[in-house]
Amino acid sequence: MSTNDDSTFTGSLLQFRYIRWLYEGSLSLLLAWMFIWVNRTRGFGHTGGLFDRAGQVKIFPYWERSNLLSYLYWHRIINDNGLVLEQVSWSFLLASMIFLILRAPVCVNLMSTILRTVGGALAVFGFPFFYLVDLYSLSHSLLLDTVRITMFPLLVWLELIFVLAGAIVIYLQRRRIATYLTIAFLVLHFSFWGWLTHNYVNPLSLIRTYQMQGYHIWSPGLWISATFYFGFPMFGLFASLLWVLFVKYSSKSAGRVAEPSR
């Protein structure tokens, strides 16, 4: 290759590497968010600690049992329920651990395949199926709002089939799809599920609530609360958009060299 070709290709590899890091980070956050939600709601209302009264394992303690989270809560870092701080804090901690596991330099090609397939499925469908599994389980133990799902079951399943077809087209890379269409496709998908599951809040109302208590717009507590209320659709959307880029750059690099170093 010429010098210009070499520099262009090197730049492409760097872009791929950064996209992969961002994709692994956002996927780690989505997985951690779901795990912490389960951990937080199991035995809800019991004493917490490593085991609750029902004998279920608590990997991450309730915020009242954590010295750090209790300190932050009682020093009014957040103008919200303590469980909001618990969900966000433990999710970011666990996500950093998952990210380091994904960064481990073992089975690079196998991990890339998993990220393109299983990772993509989790990014696009992890949030919806998390709710559907709880809806159709016998326990309904995750304290999820599934009322609208039960009101529009046909619409829900038709939307999922449509999104599955779109995700397959994106993965196979057989047809060129305009970037704005892909973004709109995924934004509509996660907006629909955010509305369906009440994973949203009026941002202006949230800001006014904090300002009335003396917080300013850059207060960490405001952003912690916003992260909690938009968590599922936000992390799902970020992971899905980065999965699309990851698949795109993987297909481009596959024809030129082996998988770039991580």
C-alpha positions as a Markdown table, in Angstrom:
| # | Residue | x | y | z |
|---|---|---|---|---|
| 1 | Met | 0.0 | 0.0 | 0.0 |
| 2 | Ser | 1.1 | 3.6 | -0.5 |
| 3 | Thr | 1.9 | 6.0 | 2.4 |
| 4 | Asn | -1.5 | 7.6 | 2.1 |
| 5 | Asp | -3.2 | 4.2 | 2.2 |
| 6 | Asp | -1.1 | 3.2 | 5.2 |
| 7 | Ser | -2.0 | 6.3 | 7.1 |
| 8 | Thr | -5.7 | 6.0 | 6.2 |
| 9 | Phe | -5.8 | 2.3 | 7.3 |
| 10 | Thr | -4.0 | 3.1 | 10.5 |
| 11 | Gly | -6.5 | 5.8 | 11.3 |
| 12 | Ser | -9.3 | 3.3 | 10.5 |
| 13 | Leu | -7.8 | 0.8 | 13.0 |
| 14 | Leu | -7.6 | 3.5 | 15.7 |
| 15 | Gln | -11.2 | 4.4 | 15.1 |
| 16 | Phe | -12.2 | 0.7 | 15.3 |
| 17 | Arg | -10.3 | 0.4 | 18.6 |
| 18 | Tyr | -12.0 | 3.4 | 20.2 |
| 19 | Ile | -15.4 | 2.2 | 19.0 |
| 20 | Arg | -14.8 | -1.2 | 20.5 |
| 21 | Trp | -13.8 | 0.3 | 23.8 |
| 22 | Leu | -16.9 | 2.5 | 23.9 |
| 23 | Tyr | -19.1 | -0.4 | 22.8 |
| 24 | Glu | -17.7 | -2.7 | 25.5 |
| 25 | Gly | -18.2 | 0.1 | 28.1 |
| 26 | Ser | -21.8 | 0.8 | 27.2 |
| 27 | Leu | -22.6 | -2.9 | 27.0 |
| 28 | Ser | -21.0 | -3.4 | 30.4 |
| 29 | Leu | -23.2 | -0.6 | 31.8 |
| 30 | Leu | -26.4 | -2.2 | 30.4 |
| 31 | Leu | -25.5 | -5.6 | 31.8 |
| 32 | Ala | -24.5 | -4.1 | 35.2 |
| 33 | Trp | -27.8 | -2.1 | 35.3 |
| 34 | Met | -29.9 | -5.2 | 34.9 |
| 35 | Phe | -27.8 | -7.2 | 37.4 |
| 36 | Ile | -28.0 | -4.5 | 40.1 |
| 37 | Trp | -31.7 | -4.1 | 39.5 |
| 38 | Val | -32.2 | -7.8 | 40.3 |
| 39 | Asn | -29.8 | -7.5 | 43.3 |
| 40 | Arg | -31.5 | -4.4 | 44.6 |
| 41 | Thr | -35.1 | -5.7 | 44.3 |
| 42 | Arg | -34.6 | -9.3 | 45.6 |
| 43 | Gly | -36.1 | -9.4 | 49.1 |
| 44 | Phe | -37.1 | -5.7 | 48.8 |
| 45 | Gly | -38.1 | -4.3 | 52.2 |
| 46 | His | -36.0 | -6.7 | 54.2 |
| 47 | Thr | -32.9 | -5.9 | 56.2 |
| 48 | Gly | -30.3 | -6.2 | 53.4 |
| 49 | Gly | -26.7 | -7.1 | 54.0 |
| 50 | Leu | -25.1 | -10.1 | 52.4 |
| 51 | Phe | -28.4 | -12.1 | 52.9 |
| 52 | Asp | -31.9 | -10.8 | 53.2 |
| 53 | Arg | -34.5 | -12.4 | 55.5 |
| 54 | Ala | -35.6 | -14.6 | 52.7 |
| 55 | Gly | -32.1 | -16.1 | 52.5 |
| 56 | Gln | -31.3 | -14.6 | 49.1 |
| 57 | Val | -27.8 | -13.6 | 48.4 |
| 58 | Lys | -27.2 | -9.8 | 48.2 |
| 59 | Ile | -23.9 | -9.3 | 46.3 |
| 60 | Phe | -24.2 | -5.5 | 46.7 |
| 61 | Pro | -25.7 | -4.3 | 49.9 |
| 62 | Tyr | -28.7 | -1.9 | 50.3 |
| 63 | Trp | -27.6 | 1.7 | 50.5 |
| 64 | Glu | -28.4 | 1.8 | 54.2 |
| 65 | Arg | -25.8 | -0.9 | 54.8 |
| 66 | Ser | -23.1 | 0.8 | 52.8 |
| 67 | Asn | -21.0 | 3.3 | 54.7 |
| 68 | Leu | -20.2 | 5.2 | 51.5 |
| 69 | Leu | -23.7 | 5.4 | 50.1 |
| 70 | Ser | -25.2 | 6.2 | 53.5 |
| 71 | Tyr | -22.7 | 9.1 | 53.9 |
| 72 | Leu | -23.4 | 10.5 | 50.5 |
| 73 | Tyr | -27.2 | 10.2 | 51.0 |
| 74 | Trp | -27.3 | 11.8 | 54.5 |
| 75 | His | -25.0 | 14.6 | 53.2 |
| 76 | Arg | -27.7 | 15.4 | 50.6 |
| 77 | Ile | -25.7 | 14.6 | 47.5 |
| 78 | Ile | -29.0 | 13.6 | 46.0 |
| 79 | Asn | -32.5 | 14.9 | 46.5 |
| 80 | Asp | -34.2 | 11.6 | 45.8 |
| 81 | Asn | -34.7 | 8.1 | 47.3 |
| 82 | Gly | -31.6 | 6.3 | 48.5 |
| 83 | Leu | -32.4 | 3.4 | 46.1 |
| 84 | Val | -31.6 | 5.8 | 43.2 |
| 85 | Leu | -28.1 | 6.3 | 44.5 |
| 86 | Glu | -27.8 | 2.6 | 45.2 |
| 87 | Gln | -28.8 | 1.6 | 41.6 |
| 88 | Val | -26.6 | 4.1 | 39.9 |
| 89 | Ser | -23.5 | 3.7 | 42.1 |
| 90 | Trp | -23.4 | -0.1 | 42.2 |
| 91 | Ser | -24.1 | -0.3 | 38.4 |
| 92 | Phe | -21.1 | 1.9 | 37.5 |
| 93 | Leu | -18.9 | -0.1 | 39.9 |
| 94 | Leu | -20.0 | -3.4 | 38.5 |
| 95 | Ala | -19.8 | -2.1 | 34.9 |
| 96 | Ser | -16.1 | -1.2 | 35.5 |
| 97 | Met | -15.5 | -4.8 | 36.5 |
| 98 | Ile | -17.3 | -6.3 | 33.5 |
| 99 | Phe | -15.4 | -3.9 | 31.2 |
| 100 | Leu | -12.1 | -5.1 | 32.6 |
| 101 | Ile | -13.1 | -8.7 | 31.9 |
| 102 | Leu | -14.0 | -7.8 | 28.3 |
| 103 | Arg | -10.6 | -6.1 | 28.0 |
| 104 | Ala | -8.8 | -9.3 | 29.1 |
| 105 | Pro | -6.3 | -10.3 | 26.3 |
| 106 | Val | -7.6 | -13.8 | 25.8 |
| 107 | Cys | -9.5 | -15.3 | 22.9 |
| 108 | Val | -9.6 | -12.0 | 21.0 |
| 109 | Asn | -11.2 | -13.3 | 17.9 |
| 110 | Leu | -13.8 | -15.4 | 19.9 |
| 111 | Met | -14.6 | -12.3 | 22.0 |
| 112 | Ser | -15.1 | -10.2 | 18.8 |
| 113 | Thr | -17.5 | -12.8 | 17.5 |
| 114 | Ile | -19.4 | -12.8 | 20.8 |
| 115 | Leu | -19.6 | -9.0 | 20.8 |
| 116 | Arg | -21.0 | -9.0 | 17.2 |
| 117 | Thr | -23.6 | -11.6 | 17.9 |
| 118 | Val | -24.5 | -12.1 | 21.6 |
| 119 | Gly | -23.5 | -8.6 | 22.5 |
| 120 | Gly | -25.6 | -7.1 | 19.7 |
| 121 | Ala | -28.6 | -9.2 | 20.8 |
| 122 | Leu | -28.2 | -8.0 | 24.4 |
| 123 | Ala | -27.7 | -4.4 | 23.3 |
| 124 | Val | -30.9 | -4.3 | 21.2 |
| 125 | Phe | -33.2 | -6.7 | 23.1 |
| 126 | Gly | -31.8 | -6.9 | 26.6 |
| 127 | Phe | -33.9 | -4.1 | 28.0 |
| 128 | Pro | -37.2 | -5.3 | 26.4 |
| 129 | Phe | -36.7 | -9.0 | 27.4 |
| 130 | Phe | -35.7 | -8.0 | 30.9 |
| 131 | Tyr | -39.2 | -6.7 | 31.3 |
| 132 | Leu | -40.9 | -9.5 | 29.4 |
| 133 | Val | -39.2 | -12.2 | 31.5 |
| 134 | Asp | -40.4 | -10.6 | 34.7 |
| 135 | Leu | -43.9 | -10.1 | 33.2 |
| 136 | Tyr | -44.3 | -13.7 | 32.3 |
| 137 | Ser | -42.6 | -15.1 | 35.4 |
| 138 | Leu | -44.6 | -16.3 | 38.4 |
| 139 | Ser | -42.9 | -14.1 | 40.9 |
| 140 | His | -43.0 | -10.6 | 39.4 |
| 141 | Ser | -40.3 | -9.9 | 41.9 |
| 142 | Leu | -38.4 | -7.1 | 40.1 |
| 143 | Leu | -40.8 | -4.3 | 40.8 |
| 144 | Leu | -41.0 | -3.4 | 37.1 |
| 145 | Asp | -43.9 | -1.4 | 35.6 |
| 146 | Thr | -45.3 | -3.7 | 32.9 |
| 147 | Val | -48.9 | -2.3 | 32.8 |
| 148 | Arg | -48.6 | -0.8 | 29.3 |
| 149 | Ile | -47.0 | -4.0 | 28.0 |
| 150 | Thr | -50.1 | -5.9 | 29.1 |
| 151 | Met | -52.3 | -3.2 | 27.5 |
| 152 | Phe | -50.7 | -3.5 | 24.0 |
| 153 | Pro | -49.4 | -7.1 | 23.7 |
| 154 | Leu | -49.9 | -7.3 | 19.9 |
| 155 | Leu | -48.2 | -4.0 | 19.3 |
| 156 | Val | -45.3 | -5.1 | 21.6 |
| 157 | Trp | -44.6 | -8.3 | 19.7 |
| 158 | Leu | -45.0 | -6.8 | 16.3 |
| 159 | Glu | -42.5 | -4.1 | 17.2 |
| 160 | Leu | -40.0 | -6.7 | 18.4 |
| 161 | Ile | -40.4 | -8.7 | 15.2 |
| 162 | Phe | -39.8 | -5.6 | 13.1 |
| 163 | Val | -36.8 | -4.6 | 15.2 |
| 164 | Leu | -35.4 | -8.2 | 14.9 |
| 165 | Ala | -35.7 | -8.0 | 11.1 |
| 166 | Gly | -33.9 | -4.7 | 11.1 |
| 167 | Ala | -31.1 | -5.9 | 13.4 |
| 168 | Ile | -30.5 | -8.9 | 11.2 |
| 169 | Val | -30.2 | -6.6 | 8.1 |
| 170 | Ile | -27.7 | -4.4 | 10.0 |
| 171 | Tyr | -25.7 | -7.4 | 11.2 |
| 172 | Leu | -25.4 | -9.1 | 7.8 |
| 173 | Gln | -24.3 | -5.8 | 6.1 |
| 174 | Arg | -25.7 | -7.0 | 2.8 |
| 175 | Arg | -27.4 | -3.7 | 2.1 |
| 176 | Arg | -26.1 | -0.2 | 2.7 |
| 177 | Ile | -28.4 | 1.6 | 5.1 |
| 178 | Ala | -28.3 | 5.4 | 5.6 |
| 179 | Thr | -26.8 | 6.3 | 9.0 |
| 180 | Tyr | -29.7 | 8.6 | 9.8 |
| 181 | Leu | -32.2 | 5.8 | 9.2 |
| 182 | Thr | -30.3 | 3.4 | 11.5 |
| 183 | Ile | -30.2 | 6.1 | 14.3 |
| 184 | Ala | -33.9 | 6.9 | 13.9 |
| 185 | Phe | -34.7 | 3.1 | 13.9 |
| 186 | Leu | -32.9 | 2.6 | 17.2 |
| 187 | Val | -34.1 | 5.8 | 18.8 |
| 188 | Leu | -37.7 | 5.0 | 18.0 |
| 189 | His | -37.2 | 1.4 | 19.4 |
| 190 | Phe | -35.9 | 2.6 | 22.7 |
| 191 | Ser | -38.2 | 5.6 | 23.0 |
| 192 | Phe | -41.1 | 3.2 | 22.5 |
| 193 | Trp | -39.9 | 0.9 | 25.2 |
| 194 | Gly | -39.0 | 3.8 | 27.5 |
| 195 | Trp | -42.6 | 5.0 | 27.2 |
| 196 | Leu | -44.0 | 1.5 | 27.5 |
| 197 | Thr | -42.2 | 0.8 | 30.8 |
| 198 | His | -42.3 | 4.3 | 32.2 |
| 199 | Asn | -38.5 | 4.7 | 32.1 |
| 200 | Tyr | -38.5 | 8.4 | 31.7 |
| 201 | Val | -39.2 | 11.6 | 33.6 |
| 202 | Asn | -39.9 | 15.2 | 32.6 |
| 203 | Pro | -36.4 | 16.8 | 32.6 |
| 204 | Leu | -37.7 | 20.3 | 33.3 |
| 205 | Ser | -39.7 | 19.0 | 36.3 |
| 206 | Leu | -36.7 | 17.1 | 37.6 |
| 207 | Ile | -34.5 | 20.2 | 37.2 |
| 208 | Arg | -37.1 | 22.5 | 39.0 |
| 209 | Thr | -37.4 | 20.0 | 41.8 |
| 210 | Tyr | -33.7 | 20.1 | 42.4 |
| 211 | Gln | -33.5 | 23.9 | 42.1 |
| 212 | Met | -36.2 | 24.3 | 44.6 |
| 213 | Gln | -34.0 | 22.5 | 47.1 |
| 214 | Gly | -31.0 | 24.7 | 46.4 |
| 215 | Tyr | -29.2 | 22.4 | 43.9 |
| 216 | His | -27.9 | 23.8 | 40.6 |
| 217 | Ile | -28.0 | 22.2 | 37.2 |
| 218 | Trp | -24.5 | 20.7 | 37.5 |
| 219 | Ser | -25.2 | 19.1 | 40.9 |
| 220 | Pro | -24.1 | 15.4 | 40.8 |
| 221 | Gly | -27.4 | 14.4 | 42.4 |
| 222 | Leu | -29.5 | 15.8 | 39.5 |
| 223 | Trp | -27.5 | 13.7 | 37.0 |
| 224 | Ile | -27.6 | 10.6 | 39.2 |
| 225 | Ser | -31.4 | 10.9 | 39.3 |
| 226 | Ala | -31.6 | 11.5 | 35.6 |
| 227 | Thr | -29.5 | 8.5 | 35.0 |
| 228 | Phe | -31.8 | 6.4 | 37.1 |
| 229 | Tyr | -35.0 | 7.4 | 35.4 |
| 230 | Phe | -33.6 | 7.0 | 31.9 |
| 231 | Gly | -31.2 | 4.2 | 32.6 |
| 232 | Phe | -32.7 | 1.2 | 30.7 |
| 233 | Pro | -33.4 | 3.0 | 27.4 |
| 234 | Met | -30.3 | 5.2 | 27.6 |
| 235 | Phe | -27.8 | 2.4 | 28.1 |
| 236 | Gly | -29.6 | 0.2 | 25.6 |
| 237 | Leu | -29.5 | 2.9 | 22.9 |
| 238 | Phe | -25.9 | 3.8 | 23.5 |
| 239 | Ala | -24.9 | 0.1 | 23.3 |
| 240 | Ser | -27.0 | -0.5 | 20.2 |
| 241 | Leu | -25.6 | 2.5 | 18.3 |
| 242 | Leu | -22.1 | 1.5 | 19.1 |
| 243 | Trp | -22.8 | -2.1 | 18.2 |
| 244 | Val | -23.9 | -0.9 | 14.7 |
| 245 | Leu | -20.6 | 1.0 | 14.4 |
| 246 | Phe | -18.6 | -2.1 | 15.7 |
| 247 | Val | -20.3 | -4.4 | 13.1 |
| 248 | Lys | -19.6 | -1.9 | 10.3 |
| 249 | Tyr | -16.0 | -1.4 | 11.1 |
| 250 | Ser | -15.5 | -5.2 | 11.7 |
| 251 | Ser | -16.8 | -5.9 | 8.2 |
| 252 | Lys | -14.5 | -3.2 | 6.7 |
| 253 | Ser | -11.4 | -4.5 | 8.5 |
| 254 | Ala | -12.1 | -8.2 | 7.9 |
| 255 | Gly | -11.3 | -7.9 | 4.2 |
| 256 | Arg | -7.9 | -6.2 | 4.8 |
| 257 | Val | -6.2 | -7.6 | 7.8 |
| 258 | Ala | -7.0 | -9.8 | 10.8 |
| 259 | Glu | -8.8 | -8.4 | 13.8 |
| 260 | Pro | -6.9 | -5.4 | 15.1 |
| 261 | Ser | -5.3 | -5.5 | 18.5 |
| 262 | Arg | -7.4 | -4.5 | 21.4 |
